[in-house]
């Protein structure tokens, strides 16, 4: 692991340090997990957006599949 410096304002740091899980596991463990969760959610949003852009266009499927365009649809989010 590599140490990094992170700045927190005093009220946020006090709230973090008051947390039971932070006291039990330590700041680093909790912050690592929070960052991993943030990155997982960010990747999922990015992937979903790429799929929407790639497959969400209503340009049709071409002559070979004419008439099948409305057989599938993206779920509303």
N, C-alpha and C positions, 0 to 999 in steps of 0.2 A: 504494500500500500504506500501511497505517497501523501505526505501531509500537505494540506492547503490552508490558506488563511481566508476566513470568511468573517465579514463584519456584520454585526447585529446591533440594532439600537437597544438601549438598556431595557426598556419595558418588554420587548420581545424576548430578549435573553433571559430576563427574570421569569417570564411565563414558561419558556422552554425548560429552564432549570427546575421549575416547580413541578413539572410533570413527573408522575410516578415512574413511567417507563423510561424516561431519560435518566432519572436517578438510578434505576436498576441496571439499564444496559449501557448508559453513557451517551453523551451528545453525538459522538461520531457514529455509533451504530444506528441511532434513530435518524440522523441526517442522511446517512448512506441509503437507508431504506426509503426515506422520503424522496430523495433524488431518483432512485431506481424506479419508484412508482410514477413520478412525474415523467420520466423518459418513456416508460411503457405506455402511459396514456397519450403522450405526445406522438409517439410512433403510430399508435392505433388511429388517432385522429388524422394524421398525415396519410396513412394508408387508405383510410376510408375516403378521404377527399380525392386522392388519386384515382380510386375506383370510380367515384362519382363523375370526375372529369372525363375519364376514359370511356365509361360505358353509359353515362347519363345523357349524352347528346341524342337528340331526337332526329338524327339524320337518316334513320332507316337502316335496314340490314342488306340492302341491295336487291337487285332483281330476283335473284335465286330464292330469297326468303320473303318476298313481298307478301303482305297479308299477315305475317306472323309478328309484326312489331309490337302489338299490344298484348301479346300472350304472356309477357313477363314485365315486372315493374320493380323498381327499387322501393323498399319499405320507407314510409315517411319517418323522419327522425325528429 
